[in-house]
Amino acid sequence: MLFPYVVAIQTLPKIAVAPLVLIWVGVGLESKVVIAAMVSFFPMLVNTIVGLKSTPADKIDLMRSLSASRWKIFWYVQLPEALPFIFAGLNVGIVLSVLGAIVGEFIGAKAGLGYLILQMNYIMDIAGMFAALVVLGVMGILLNSGMQYVRRRVIFWQSDSVAML
């Protein structure tokens, strides 16, 4: 029921919406969190929906034949089947959230890597811009590695070769 509205919000350019978020929420950390959440929410939602719909019907039928409630079917069958998809969405979302935070800092910030990149751009400090970009790259690698570690701990039954597909 809400999916068409979520799609409509997703089609809005985040660069155009960012100044409005800054006006509504303020210039502080909250606006960067809201923009990062807006950018990363849709891929995580779509992957979660696909994961929940990918549950084999025979497993659901088996649980129904055992008189399982909807909650138990979700908890014991659908969620474990959807976890690889959810973590794939989280992997994409974590990278996009960094991009969203940088966009928020481009639009209105007094500190942060996005602000630093803009300042280095204004004074034509190419080495400083590259240094900030390297820090962003390292941050992305660390966030991705952290998410892979959590995925391996949560989805322990899935081999790494299958997870990388």
C-alpha positions, -999 to +999 in steps of 0.1 A: +000+000+000+028+024+008+052+012-018+041+037-046+047+066-022+081+052-013+090+050-050+077+085-055+100+098-027+129+078-041+126+094-075+132+129-060+168+140-065+184+140-030+205+170-039+173+190-045+157+177-013+188+183+009+183+220+014+147+214+025+159+188+050+184+213+063+155+238+068+132+213+084+157+195+106+185+220+111+221+223+101+234+198+127+241+161+127+204+153+125+201+166+089+230+145+077+214+114+093+181+121+077+197+126+042+218+095+047+187+075+057+168+089+027+195+078+003+200+044+017+165+034+027+151+024-007+178-002-017+175-018+017+137-019+014+137-034-020+162-061-011+142-069+021+110-073+001+126-095-025+142-116+002+108-121+020+091-130-013+118-155-022+109-179+005+100-213-011+063-219-010+068-255+002+085-243+034+056-220+041+031-248+033+050-272+057+048-246+085+011-241+079+005-279+080+022-278+114-003-251+125+023-224+128+012-189+133+020-161+108+046-148+133+063-182+136+063-186+098+080-152+095+104-158+123+115-194+115+112-195+077+108-161+060+134-141+079+162-167+077+155-170+039+156-132+035+187-126+056+211-128+026+190-103+007+188-081+037+225-080+042+230-073+005+207-043+009+227-033+040+259-035+021+245-011-006+228+010+020+259+016+041+279+029+011+250+051+000+246+064+035+282+077+034+274+094+001+242+109+016+261+123+046+287+139+022+258+154+002+244+168+035+278+183+043+281+198+008+248+216+012+252+229+047+279+221+072+306+238+091+327+206+095+331+171+081+347+155+051+322+170+026+328+205+040+366+198+038+363+187+002+344+219-007+370+240+011+399+223-007+381+228-040+377+265-034+414+270-027+424+245-054+442+222-030+442+191-051+463+171-027+439+179+002+409+169-019+426+136-027+434+131+009+398+135+019+387+111-009+412+085+004+398+089+039+363+083+024+375+053+005+391+038+036+359+045+056+339+027+029+362-003+030+360-004+068+322-001+069+319-028+042+343-051+061+324-046+093+291-054+075+307-086+060+319-096+095+284-091+109+269-110+080+292-140+085+282-140+122+245-137+116+242-160+085+267-186+098+251-214+077+259-197+044+293-202+029+313-172+018+315-183-018+276-183-020+274-150-002+297-132-027+274-141-057 
